[in-house]
Amino acid sequence: MKEAKRLNVSGNVQGVGFRYFAQMTAVEHDITGWAQNLDNGTVAIHAEGSPENLERFIRLLKKGNLFAKVHNLHEESAPLEQSTTFRIK
């Protein structure tokens, strides 16, 4: 059963490859959706997948990549958008 999450990630997450990291991590874990920089310096993510894959995806996002420093990740349920890929907006 597929479910969707809306994530808002704050910290040093813009200009450091975080959206690309999210996209590559999503592809590896069969997650679809999108990632977008927001004007307030955070990254918004819409993620769709199985509960288990979403849990793994979110856990990895919280760790960040070599350059990103995640301070907070807010997560809430979201309606399915029936995404077929994970794209960077």
mmCIF file as gemmi writes it, N, C-alpha and C atoms, coordinates in Angstrom:
data_model
loop_
_atom_site.group_PDB
_atom_site.id
_atom_site.type_symbol
_atom_site.label_atom_id
_atom_site.label_alt_id
_atom_site.label_comp_id
_atom_site.label_asym_id
_atom_site.label_entity_id
_atom_site.label_seq_id
_atom_site.pdbx_PDB_ins_code
_atom_site.Cartn_x
_atom_site.Cartn_y
_atom_site.Cartn_z
_atom_site.occupancy
_atom_site.B_iso_or_equiv
_atom_site.pdbx_formal_charge
_atom_site.auth_seq_id
_atom_site.auth_asym_id
_atom_site.pdbx_PDB_model_num
ATOM 1 N N . MET Axp A 1 ? 0.843 -1.187 0 1 0 ? 1 A 1
ATOM 2 C CA . MET Axp A 1 ? 0 0 0 1 0 ? 1 A 1
ATOM 3 C C . MET Axp A 1 ? 0.886 1.248 0 1 0 ? 1 A 1
ATOM 4 N N . LYS Axp A 2 ? 0.694 2.092 -0.976 1 0 ? 2 A 1
ATOM 5 C CA . LYS Axp A 2 ? 1.476 3.318 -1.108 1 0 ? 2 A 1
ATOM 6 C C . LYS Axp A 2 ? 0.888 4.413 -0.223 1 0 ? 2 A 1
ATOM 7 N N . GLU Axp A 3 ? 1.771 5.194 0.386 1 0 ? 3 A 1
ATOM 8 C CA . GLU Axp A 3 ? 1.324 6.365 1.133 1 0 ? 3 A 1
ATOM 9 C C . GLU Axp A 3 ? 2.221 7.537 0.763 1 0 ? 3 A 1
ATOM 10 N N . ALA Axp A 4 ? 1.82 8.729 1.19 1 0 ? 4 A 1
ATOM 11 C CA . ALA Axp A 4 ? 2.569 9.938 0.84 1 0 ? 4 A 1
ATOM 12 C C . ALA Axp A 4 ? 2.893 10.74 2.091 1 0 ? 4 A 1
ATOM 13 N N . LYS Axp A 5 ? 4.04 11.401 2.04 1 0 ? 5 A 1
ATOM 14 C CA . LYS Axp A 5 ? 4.487 12.276 3.128 1 0 ? 5 A 1
ATOM 15 C C . LYS Axp A 5 ? 4.928 13.609 2.545 1 0 ? 5 A 1
ATOM 16 N N . ARG Axp A 6 ? 4.649 14.661 3.284 1 0 ? 6 A 1
ATOM 17 C CA . ARG Axp A 6 ? 5.169 15.985 2.946 1 0 ? 6 A 1
ATOM 18 C C . ARG Axp A 6 ? 6.223 16.295 3.994 1 0 ? 6 A 1
ATOM 19 N N . LEU Axp A 7 ? 7.413 16.609 3.545 1 0 ? 7 A 1
ATOM 20 C CA . LEU Axp A 7 ? 8.539 16.867 4.431 1 0 ? 7 A 1
ATOM 21 C C . LEU Axp A 7 ? 9.017 18.298 4.245 1 0 ? 7 A 1
ATOM 22 N N . ASN Axp A 8 ? 9.439 18.908 5.331 1 0 ? 8 A 1
ATOM 23 C CA . ASN Axp A 8 ? 10.077 20.208 5.267 1 0 ? 8 A 1
ATOM 24 C C . ASN Axp A 8 ? 11.395 20.076 6.013 1 0 ? 8 A 1
ATOM 25 N N . VAL Axp A 9 ? 12.485 20.284 5.295 1 0 ? 9 A 1
ATOM 26 C CA . VAL Axp A 9 ? 13.817 20.053 5.845 1 0 ? 9 A 1
ATOM 27 C C . VAL Axp A 9 ? 14.524 21.392 6.022 1 0 ? 9 A 1
ATOM 28 N N . SER Axp A 10 ? 15.016 21.634 7.243 1 0 ? 10 A 1
ATOM 29 C CA . SER Axp A 10 ? 15.735 22.882 7.514 1 0 ? 10 A 1
ATOM 30 C C . SER Axp A 10 ? 17.163 22.586 7.939 1 0 ? 10 A 1
ATOM 31 N N . GLY Axp A 11 ? 17.992 23.603 7.821 1 0 ? 11 A 1
ATOM 32 C CA . GLY Axp A 11 ? 19.411 23.488 8.132 1 0 ? 11 A 1
ATOM 33 C C . GLY Axp A 11 ? 20.205 24.039 6.964 1 0 ? 11 A 1
ATOM 34 N N . ASN Axp A 12 ? 21.418 23.553 6.789 1 0 ? 12 A 1
ATOM 35 C CA . ASN Axp A 12 ? 22.228 23.938 5.63 1 0 ? 12 A 1
ATOM 36 C C . ASN Axp A 12 ? 21.878 22.974 4.499 1 0 ? 12 A 1
ATOM 37 N N . VAL Axp A 13 ? 20.745 23.241 3.832 1 0 ? 13 A 1
ATOM 38 C CA . VAL Axp A 13 ? 20.214 22.29 2.847 1 0 ? 13 A 1
ATOM 39 C C . VAL Axp A 13 ? 20.025 22.893 1.453 1 0 ? 13 A 1
ATOM 40 N N . GLN Axp A 14 ? 20.388 24.148 1.258 1 0 ? 14 A 1
ATOM 41 C CA . GLN Axp A 14 ? 20.306 24.749 -0.076 1 0 ? 14 A 1
ATOM 42 C C . GLN Axp A 14 ? 21.705 25.088 -0.567 1 0 ? 14 A 1
ATOM 43 N N . GLY Axp A 15 ? 21.948 24.811 -1.853 1 0 ? 15 A 1
ATOM 44 C CA . GLY Axp A 15 ? 23.247 25.104 -2.447 1 0 ? 15 A 1
ATOM 45 C C . GLY Axp A 15 ? 24.325 24.1 -2.096 1 0 ? 15 A 1
ATOM 46 N N . VAL Axp A 16 ? 23.92 22.947 -1.567 1 0 ? 16 A 1
ATOM 47 C CA . VAL Axp A 16 ? 24.89 21.926 -1.143 1 0 ? 16 A 1
ATOM 48 C C . VAL Axp A 16 ? 24.572 20.547 -1.731 1 0 ? 16 A 1
ATOM 49 N N . GLY Axp A 17 ? 23.688 20.49 -2.736 1 0 ? 17 A 1
ATOM 50 C CA . GLY Axp A 17 ? 23.358 19.218 -3.379 1 0 ? 17 A 1
ATOM 51 C C . GLY Axp A 17 ? 22.34 18.378 -2.635 1 0 ? 17 A 1
ATOM 52 N N . PHE Axp A 18 ? 21.612 18.98 -1.697 1 0 ? 18 A 1
ATOM 53 C CA . PHE Axp A 18 ? 20.674 18.187 -0.901 1 0 ? 18 A 1
ATOM 54 C C . PHE Axp A 18 ? 19.517 17.651 -1.73 1 0 ? 18 A 1
ATOM 55 N N . ARG Axp A 19 ? 18.982 18.45 -2.661 1 0 ? 19 A 1
ATOM 56 C CA . ARG Axp A 19 ? 17.868 17.958 -3.485 1 0 ? 19 A 1
ATOM 57 C C . ARG Axp A 19 ? 18.322 16.802 -4.374 1 0 ? 19 A 1
ATOM 58 N N . TYR Axp A 20 ? 19.533 16.9 -4.917 1 0 ? 20 A 1
ATOM 59 C CA . TYR Axp A 20 ? 20.082 15.803 -5.719 1 0 ? 20 A 1
ATOM 60 C C . TYR Axp A 20 ? 20.27 14.561 -4.845 1 0 ? 20 A 1
ATOM 61 N N . PHE Axp A 21 ? 20.786 14.753 -3.637 1 0 ? 21 A 1
ATOM 62 C CA . PHE Axp A 21 ? 20.935 13.65 -2.69 1 0 ? 21 A 1
ATOM 63 C C . PHE Axp A 21 ? 19.576 13.01 -2.406 1 0 ? 21 A 1
ATOM 64 N N . ALA Axp A 22 ? 18.544 13.84 -2.206 1 0 ? 22 A 1
ATOM 65 C CA . ALA Axp A 22 ? 17.194 13.32 -1.963 1 0 ? 22 A 1
ATOM 66 C C . ALA Axp A 22 ? 16.706 12.526 -3.169 1 0 ? 22 A 1
ATOM 67 N N . GLN Axp A 23 ? 16.963 13.039 -4.372 1 0 ? 23 A 1
ATOM 68 C CA . GLN Axp A 23 ? 16.531 12.345 -5.585 1 0 ? 23 A 1
ATOM 69 C C . GLN Axp A 23 ? 17.224 10.987 -5.72 1 0 ? 23 A 1
ATOM 70 N N . MET Axp A 24 ? 18.527 10.938 -5.536 1 0 ? 24 A 1
ATOM 71 C CA . MET Axp A 24 ? 19.27 9.678 -5.657 1 0 ? 24 A 1
ATOM 72 C C . MET Axp A 24 ? 18.834 8.681 -4.579 1 0 ? 24 A 1
ATOM 73 N N . THR Axp A 25 ? 18.614 9.173 -3.37 1 0 ? 25 A 1
ATOM 74 C CA . THR Axp A 25 ? 18.153 8.312 -2.279 1 0 ? 25 A 1
ATOM 75 C C . THR Axp A 25 ? 16.752 7.797 -2.571 1 0 ? 25 A 1
ATOM 76 N N . ALA Axp A 26 ? 15.901 8.647 -3.127 1 0 ? 26 A 1
ATOM 77 C CA . ALA Axp A 26 ? 14.537 8.241 -3.481 1 0 ? 26 A 1
ATOM 78 C C . ALA Axp A 26 ? 14.556 7.131 -4.525 1 0 ? 26 A 1
ATOM 79 N N . VAL Axp A 27 ? 15.363 7.295 -5.55 1 0 ? 27 A 1
ATOM 80 C CA . VAL Axp A 27 ? 15.447 6.285 -6.614 1 0 ? 27 A 1
ATOM 81 C C . VAL Axp A 27 ? 15.91 4.951 -6.034 1 0 ? 27 A 1
ATOM 82 N N . GLU Axp A 28 ? 16.89 4.989 -5.154 1 0 ? 28 A 1
ATOM 83 C CA . GLU Axp A 28 ? 17.415 3.762 -4.537 1 0 ? 28 A 1
ATOM 84 C C . GLU Axp A 28 ? 16.373 3.048 -3.679 1 0 ? 28 A 1
ATOM 85 N N . HIS Axp A 29 ? 15.389 3.791 -3.166 1 0 ? 29 A 1
ATOM 86 C CA . HIS Axp A 29 ? 14.409 3.213 -2.242 1 0 ? 29 A 1
ATOM 87 C C . HIS Axp A 29 ? 12.992 3.194 -2.806 1 0 ? 29 A 1
ATOM 88 N N . ASP Axp A 30 ? 12.883 3.288 -4.142 1 0 ? 30 A 1
ATOM 89 C CA . ASP Axp A 30 ? 11.586 3.188 -4.823 1 0 ? 30 A 1
ATOM 90 C C . ASP Axp A 30 ? 10.588 4.23 -4.311 1 0 ? 30 A 1
ATOM 91 N N . ILE Axp A 31 ? 11.068 5.458 -4.156 1 0 ? 31 A 1
ATOM 92 C CA . ILE Axp A 31 ? 10.24 6.584 -3.719 1 0 ? 31 A 1
ATOM 93 C C . ILE Axp A 31 ? 10.039 7.511 -4.913 1 0 ? 31 A 1
ATOM 94 N N . THR Axp A 32 ? 8.819 7.985 -5.103 1 0 ? 32 A 1
ATOM 95 C CA . THR Axp A 32 ? 8.528 8.959 -6.146 1 0 ? 32 A 1
ATOM 96 C C . THR Axp A 32 ? 8.108 10.272 -5.495 1 0 ? 32 A 1
ATOM 97 N N . GLY Axp A 33 ? 8.107 11.348 -6.277 1 0 ? 33 A 1
ATOM 98 C CA . GLY Axp A 33 ? 7.69 12.644 -5.755 1 0 ? 33 A 1
ATOM 99 C C . GLY Axp A 33 ? 8.567 13.756 -6.278 1 0 ? 33 A 1
ATOM 100 N N . TRP Axp A 34 ? 8.901 14.707 -5.412 1 0 ? 34 A 1
ATOM 101 C CA . TRP Axp A 34 ? 9.696 15.858 -5.817 1 0 ? 34 A 1
ATOM 102 C C . TRP Axp A 34 ? 10.36 16.527 -4.616 1 0 ? 34 A 1
ATOM 103 N N . ALA Axp A 35 ? 11.367 17.354 -4.92 1 0 ? 35 A 1
ATOM 104 C CA . ALA Axp A 35 ? 12.044 18.184 -3.919 1 0 ? 35 A 1
ATOM 105 C C . ALA Axp A 35 ? 12.169 19.588 -4.483 1 0 ? 35 A 1
ATOM 106 N N . GLN Axp A 36 ? 11.942 20.597 -3.632 1 0 ? 36 A 1
ATOM 107 C CA . GLN Axp A 36 ? 11.945 21.983 -4.091 1 0 ? 36 A 1
ATOM 108 C C . GLN Axp A 36 ? 12.52 22.902 -3.016 1 0 ? 36 A 1
ATOM 109 N N . ASN Axp A 37 ? 13.429 23.794 -3.424 1 0 ? 37 A 1
ATOM 110 C CA . ASN Axp A 37 ? 13.913 24.836 -2.516 1 0 ? 37 A 1
ATOM 111 C C . ASN Axp A 37 ? 12.798 25.837 -2.262 1 0 ? 37 A 1
ATOM 112 N N . LEU Axp A 38 ? 12.668 26.269 -1.017 1 0 ? 38 A 1
ATOM 113 C CA . LEU Axp A 38 ? 11.701 27.303 -0.668 1 0 ? 38 A 1
ATOM 114 C C . LEU Axp A 38 ? 12.436 28.6 -0.341 1 0 ? 38 A 1
ATOM 115 N N . ASP Axp A 39 ? 11.736 29.715 -0.457 1 0 ? 39 A 1
ATOM 116 C CA . ASP Axp A 39 ? 12.341 31.029 -0.22 1 0 ? 39 A 1
ATOM 117 C C . ASP Axp A 39 ? 12.871 31.204 1.201 1 0 ? 39 A 1
ATOM 118 N N . ASN Axp A 40 ? 12.345 30.441 2.155 1 0 ? 40 A 1
ATOM 119 C CA . ASN Axp A 40 ? 12.775 30.587 3.554 1 0 ? 40 A 1
ATOM 120 C C . ASN Axp A 40 ? 14.038 29.783 3.881 1 0 ? 40 A 1
ATOM 121 N N . GLY Axp A 41 ? 14.671 29.176 2.865 1 0 ? 41 A 1
ATOM 122 C CA . GLY Axp A 41 ? 15.915 28.446 3.078 1 0 ? 41 A 1
ATOM 123 C C . GLY Axp A 41 ? 15.743 26.97 3.361 1 0 ? 41 A 1
ATOM 124 N N . THR Axp A 42 ? 14.505 26.493 3.401 1 0 ? 42 A 1
ATOM 125 C CA . THR Axp A 42 ? 14.251 25.075 3.636 1 0 ? 42 A 1
ATOM 126 C C . THR Axp A 42 ? 14.022 24.36 2.305 1 0 ? 42 A 1
ATOM 127 N N . VAL Axp A 43 ? 13.936 23.043 2.379 1 0 ? 43 A 1
ATOM 128 C CA . VAL Axp A 43 ? 13.606 22.227 1.213 1 0 ? 43 A 1
ATOM 129 C C . VAL Axp A 43 ? 12.309 21.492 1.505 1 0 ? 43 A 1
ATOM 130 N N . ALA Axp A 44 ? 11.347 21.623 0.593 1 0 ? 44 A 1
ATOM 131 C CA . ALA Axp A 44 ? 10.085 20.889 0.683 1 0 ? 44 A 1
ATOM 132 C C . ALA Axp A 44 ? 10.215 19.633 -0.163 1 0 ? 44 A 1
ATOM 133 N N . ILE Axp A 45 ? 9.712 18.523 0.376 1 0 ? 45 A 1
ATOM 134 C CA . ILE Axp A 45 ? 9.758 17.242 -0.334 1 0 ? 45 A 1
ATOM 135 C C . ILE Axp A 45 ? 8.39 16.592 -0.257 1 0 ? 45 A 1
ATOM 136 N N . HIS Axp A 46 ? 7.923 16.11 -1.4 1 0 ? 46 A 1
ATOM 137 C CA . HIS Axp A 46 ? 6.732 15.261 -1.44 1 0 ? 46 A 1
ATOM 138 C C . HIS Axp A 46 ? 7.249 13.879 -1.802 1 0 ? 46 A 1
ATOM 139 N N . ALA Axp A 47 ? 6.967 12.887 -0.956 1 0 ? 47 A 1
ATOM 140 C CA . ALA Axp A 47 ? 7.488 11.535 -1.162 1 0 ? 47 A 1
ATOM 141 C C . ALA Axp A 47 ? 6.359 10.519 -1.105 1 0 ? 47 A 1
ATOM 142 N N . GLU Axp A 48 ? 6.354 9.593 -2.074 1 0 ? 48 A 1
ATOM 143 C CA . GLU Axp A 48 ? 5.357 8.53 -2.129 1 0 ? 48 A 1
ATOM 144 C C . GLU Axp A 48 ? 6.057 7.178 -2.219 1 0 ? 48 A 1
ATOM 145 N N . GLY Axp A 49 ? 5.561 6.212 -1.453 1 0 ? 49 A 1
ATOM 146 C CA . GLY Axp A 49 ? 6.126 4.871 -1.484 1 0 ? 49 A 1
ATOM 147 C C . GLY Axp A 49 ? 5.513 4.021 -0.394 1 0 ? 49 A 1
ATOM 148 N N . SER Axp A 50 ? 6.059 2.827 -0.223 1 0 ? 50 A 1
ATOM 149 C CA . SER Axp A 50 ? 5.572 1.951 0.841 1 0 ? 50 A 1
ATOM 150 C C . SER Axp A 50 ? 5.977 2.545 2.186 1 0 ? 50 A 1
ATOM 151 N N . PRO Axp A 51 ? 5.241 2.235 3.247 1 0 ? 51 A 1
ATOM 152 C CA . PRO Axp A 51 ? 5.616 2.76 4.569 1 0 ? 51 A 1
ATOM 153 C C . PRO Axp A 51 ? 7.055 2.424 4.952 1 0 ? 51 A 1
ATOM 154 N N . GLU Axp A 52 ? 7.495 1.212 4.643 1 0 ? 52 A 1
ATOM 155 C CA . GLU Axp A 52 ? 8.86 0.794 4.994 1 0 ? 52 A 1
ATOM 156 C C . GLU Axp A 52 ? 9.897 1.618 4.229 1 0 ? 52 A 1
ATOM 157 N N . ASN Axp A 53 ? 9.669 1.803 2.921 1 0 ? 53 A 1
ATOM 158 C CA . ASN Axp A 53 ? 10.618 2.575 2.118 1 0 ? 53 A 1
ATOM 159 C C . ASN Axp A 53 ? 10.627 4.047 2.513 1 0 ? 53 A 1
ATOM 160 N N . LEU Axp A 54 ? 9.457 4.587 2.825 1 0 ? 54 A 1
ATOM 161 C CA . LEU Axp A 54 ? 9.397 5.978 3.283 1 0 ? 54 A 1
ATOM 162 C C . LEU Axp A 54 ? 10.167 6.157 4.584 1 0 ? 54 A 1
ATOM 163 N N . GLU Axp A 55 ? 10.036 5.202 5.483 1 0 ? 55 A 1
ATOM 164 C CA . GLU Axp A 55 ? 10.752 5.275 6.76 1 0 ? 55 A 1
ATOM 165 C C . GLU Axp A 55 ? 12.26 5.288 6.537 1 0 ? 55 A 1
ATOM 166 N N . ARG Axp A 56 ? 12.763 4.412 5.656 1 0 ? 56 A 1
ATOM 167 C CA . ARG Axp A 56 ? 14.198 4.371 5.345 1 0 ? 56 A 1
ATOM 168 C C . ARG Axp A 56 ? 14.647 5.681 4.694 1 0 ? 56 A 1
ATOM 169 N N . PHE Axp A 57 ? 13.857 6.154 3.727 1 0 ? 57 A 1
ATOM 170 C CA . PHE Axp A 57 ? 14.155 7.392 3.007 1 0 ? 57 A 1
ATOM 171 C C . PHE Axp A 57 ? 14.277 8.564 3.982 1 0 ? 57 A 1
ATOM 172 N N . ILE Axp A 58 ? 13.319 8.699 4.862 1 0 ? 58 A 1
ATOM 173 C CA . ILE Axp A 58 ? 13.315 9.801 5.828 1 0 ? 58 A 1
ATOM 174 C C . ILE Axp A 58 ? 14.501 9.686 6.784 1 0 ? 58 A 1
ATOM 175 N N . ARG Axp A 59 ? 14.803 8.482 7.22 1 0 ? 59 A 1
ATOM 176 C CA . ARG Axp A 59 ? 15.948 8.278 8.112 1 0 ? 59 A 1
ATOM 177 C C . ARG Axp A 59 ? 17.249 8.744 7.436 1 0 ? 59 A 1
ATOM 178 N N . LEU Axp A 60 ? 17.416 8.412 6.152 1 0 ? 60 A 1
ATOM 179 C CA . LEU Axp A 60 ? 18.622 8.818 5.428 1 0 ? 60 A 1
ATOM 180 C C . LEU Axp A 60 ? 18.654 10.326 5.184 1 0 ? 60 A 1
ATOM 181 N N . LEU Axp A 61 ? 17.501 10.918 4.894 1 0 ? 61 A 1
ATOM 182 C CA . LEU Axp A 61 ? 17.455 12.374 4.704 1 0 ? 61 A 1
ATOM 183 C C . LEU Axp A 61 ? 17.882 13.104 5.968 1 0 ? 61 A 1
ATOM 184 N N . LYS Axp A 62 ? 17.469 12.594 7.126 1 0 ? 62 A 1
ATOM 185 C CA . LYS Axp A 62 ? 17.832 13.238 8.395 1 0 ? 62 A 1
ATOM 186 C C . LYS Axp A 62 ? 19.342 13.274 8.594 1 0 ? 62 A 1
ATOM 187 N N . LYS Axp A 63 ? 20.049 12.275 8.061 1 0 ? 63 A 1
ATOM 188 C CA . LYS Axp A 63 ? 21.509 12.233 8.174 1 0 ? 63 A 1
ATOM 189 C C . LYS Axp A 63 ? 22.168 13.225 7.227 1 0 ? 63 A 1
ATOM 190 N N . GLY Axp A 64 ? 21.495 13.532 6.109 1 0 ? 64 A 1
ATOM 191 C CA . GLY Axp A 64 ? 22.053 14.436 5.115 1 0 ? 64 A 1
ATOM 192 C C . GLY Axp A 64 ? 23.161 13.783 4.314 1 0 ? 64 A 1
ATOM 193 N N . ASN Axp A 65 ? 23.845 14.601 3.517 1 0 ? 65 A 1
ATOM 194 C CA . ASN Axp A 65 ? 24.983 14.098 2.752 1 0 ? 65 A 1
ATOM 195 C C . ASN Axp A 65 ? 26.258 14.74 3.296 1 0 ? 65 A 1
ATOM 196 N N . LEU Axp A 66 ? 27.322 14.624 2.547 1 0 ? 66 A 1
ATOM 197 C CA . LEU Axp A 66 ? 28.624 15.127 3.001 1 0 ? 66 A 1
ATOM 198 C C . LEU Axp A 66 ? 28.605 16.635 3.274 1 0 ? 66 A 1
ATOM 199 N N . PHE Axp A 67 ? 27.795 17.383 2.51 1 0 ? 67 A 1
ATOM 200 C CA . PHE Axp A 67 ? 27.8 18.841 2.609 1 0 ? 67 A 1
ATOM 201 C C . PHE Axp A 67 ? 26.59 19.411 3.331 1 0 ? 67 A 1
ATOM 202 N N . ALA Axp A 68 ? 25.472 18.705 3.298 1 0 ? 68 A 1
ATOM 203 C CA . ALA Axp A 68 ? 24.241 19.203 3.927 1 0 ? 68 A 1
ATOM 204 C C . ALA Axp A 68 ? 24.25 18.905 5.42 1 0 ? 68 A 1
ATOM 205 N N . LYS Axp A 69 ? 23.721 19.836 6.177 1 0 ? 69 A 1
ATOM 206 C CA . LYS Axp A 69 ? 23.587 19.659 7.627 1 0 ? 69 A 1
ATOM 207 C C . LYS Axp A 69 ? 22.112 19.866 7.959 1 0 ? 69 A 1
ATOM 208 N N . VAL Axp A 70 ? 21.41 18.765 8.23 1 0 ? 70 A 1
ATOM 209 C CA . VAL Axp A 70 ? 19.981 18.83 8.529 1 0 ? 70 A 1
ATOM 210 C C . VAL Axp A 70 ? 19.801 19.134 10.009 1 0 ? 70 A 1
ATOM 211 N N . HIS Axp A 71 ? 19.089 20.216 10.311 1 0 ? 71 A 1
ATOM 212 C CA . HIS Axp A 71 ? 18.797 20.57 11.701 1 0 ? 71 A 1
ATOM 213 C C . HIS Axp A 71 ? 17.442 20.034 12.131 1 0 ? 71 A 1
ATOM 214 N N . ASN Axp A 72 ? 16.484 20.044 11.209 1 0 ? 72 A 1
ATOM 215 C CA . ASN Axp A 72 ? 15.137 19.589 11.547 1 0 ? 72 A 1
ATOM 216 C C . ASN Axp A 72 ? 14.452 19.056 10.297 1 0 ? 72 A 1
ATOM 217 N N . LEU Axp A 73 ? 13.663 18.016 10.476 1 0 ? 73 A 1
ATOM 218 C CA . LEU Axp A 73 ? 12.851 17.473 9.392 1 0 ? 73 A 1
ATOM 219 C C . LEU Axp A 73 ? 11.441 17.297 9.932 1 0 ? 73 A 1
ATOM 220 N N . HIS Axp A 74 ? 10.531 18.127 9.427 1 0 ? 74 A 1
ATOM 221 C CA . HIS Axp A 74 ? 9.117 18.034 9.816 1 0 ? 74 A 1
ATOM 222 C C . HIS Axp A 74 ? 8.414 17.151 8.798 1 0 ? 74 A 1
ATOM 223 N N . GLU Axp A 75 ? 7.596 16.233 9.288 1 0 ? 75 A 1
ATOM 224 C CA . GLU Axp A 75 ? 6.93 15.265 8.416 1 0 ? 75 A 1
ATOM 225 C C . GLU Axp A 75 ? 5.444 15.231 8.726 1 0 ? 75 A 1
ATOM 226 N N . GLU Axp A 76 ? 4.632 15.159 7.668 1 0 ? 76 A 1
ATOM 227 C CA . GLU Axp A 76 ? 3.184 14.993 7.844 1 0 ? 76 A 1
ATOM 228 C C . GLU Axp A 76 ? 2.626 14.181 6.684 1 0 ? 76 A 1
ATOM 229 N N . SER Axp A 77 ? 1.497 13.547 6.917 1 0 ? 77 A 1
ATOM 230 C CA . SER Axp A 77 ? 0.833 12.787 5.862 1 0 ? 77 A 1
ATOM 231 C C . SER Axp A 77 ? 0.352 13.743 4.784 1 0 ? 77 A 1
ATOM 232 N N . ALA Axp A 78 ? 0.303 13.243 3.555 1 0 ? 78 A 1
ATOM 233 C CA . ALA Axp A 78 ? -0.118 14.067 2.42 1 0 ? 78 A 1
ATOM 234 C C . ALA Axp A 78 ? -0.952 13.211 1.474 1 0 ? 78 A 1
ATOM 235 N N . PRO Axp A 79 ? -1.757 13.847 0.629 1 0 ? 79 A 1
ATOM 236 C CA . PRO Axp A 79 ? -2.505 13.078 -0.366 1 0 ? 79 A 1
ATOM 237 C C . PRO Axp A 79 ? -1.563 12.561 -1.453 1 0 ? 79 A 1
ATOM 238 N N . LEU Axp A 80 ? -1.884 11.414 -1.999 1 0 ? 80 A 1
ATOM 239 C CA . LEU Axp A 80 ? -1.095 10.852 -3.094 1 0 ? 80 A 1
ATOM 240 C C . LEU Axp A 80 ? -1.232 11.731 -4.332 1 0 ? 80 A 1
ATOM 241 N N . GLU Axp A 81 ? -0.118 11.969 -5.006 1 0 ? 81 A 1
ATOM 242 C CA . GLU Axp A 81 ? -0.118 12.7 -6.276 1 0 ? 81 A 1
ATOM 243 C C . GLU Axp A 81 ? 0.086 11.744 -7.445 1 0 ? 81 A 1
ATOM 244 N N . GLN Axp A 82 ? 0.241 10.46 -7.145 1 0 ? 82 A 1
ATOM 245 C CA . GLN Axp A 82 ? 0.472 9.419 -8.161 1 0 ? 82 A 1
ATOM 246 C C . GLN Axp A 82 ? 1.71 9.733 -9.008 1 0 ? 82 A 1
ATOM 247 N N . SER Axp A 83 ? 2.751 10.196 -8.368 1 0 ? 83 A 1
ATOM 248 C CA . SER Axp A 83 ? 4.01 10.48 -9.056 1 0 ? 83 A 1
ATOM 249 C C . SER Axp A 83 ? 4.597 9.191 -9.614 1 0 ? 83 A 1
ATOM 250 N N . THR Axp A 84 ? 5.276 9.293 -10.755 1 0 ? 84 A 1
ATOM 251 C CA . THR Axp A 84 ? 5.916 8.115 -11.345 1 0 ? 84 A 1
ATOM 252 C C . THR Axp A 84 ? 7.438 8.206 -11.3 1 0 ? 84 A 1
ATOM 253 N N . THR Axp A 85 ? 7.963 9.392 -10.978 1 0 ? 85 A 1
ATOM 254 C CA . THR Axp A 85 ? 9.406 9.604 -10.856 1 0 ? 85 A 1
ATOM 255 C C . THR Axp A 85 ? 9.645 10.492 -9.64 1 0 ? 85 A 1
ATOM 256 N N . PHE Axp A 86 ? 10.908 10.727 -9.328 1 0 ? 86 A 1
ATOM 257 C CA . PHE Axp A 86 ? 11.253 11.712 -8.306 1 0 ? 86 A 1
ATOM 258 C C . PHE Axp A 86 ? 12.009 12.815 -9.015 1 0 ? 86 A 1
ATOM 259 N N . ARG Axp A 87 ? 11.472 14.026 -8.966 1 0 ? 87 A 1
ATOM 260 C CA . ARG Axp A 87 ? 12.083 15.118 -9.714 1 0 ? 87 A 1
ATOM 261 C C . ARG Axp A 87 ? 12.464 16.271 -8.8 1 0 ? 87 A 1
ATOM 262 N N . ILE Axp A 88 ? 13.395 17.062 -9.294 1 0 ? 88 A 1
ATOM 263 C CA . ILE Axp A 88 ? 13.813 18.271 -8.603 1 0 ? 88 A 1
ATOM 264 C C . ILE Axp A 88 ? 13.093 19.431 -9.266 1 0 ? 88 A 1
ATOM 265 N N . LYS Axp A 89 ? 12.385 20.206 -8.461 1 0 ? 89 A 1
ATOM 266 C CA . LYS Axp A 89 ? 11.675 21.384 -8.997 1 0 ? 89 A 1
ATOM 267 C C . LYS Axp A 89 ? 12.573 22.597 -8.937 1 0 ? 89 A 1
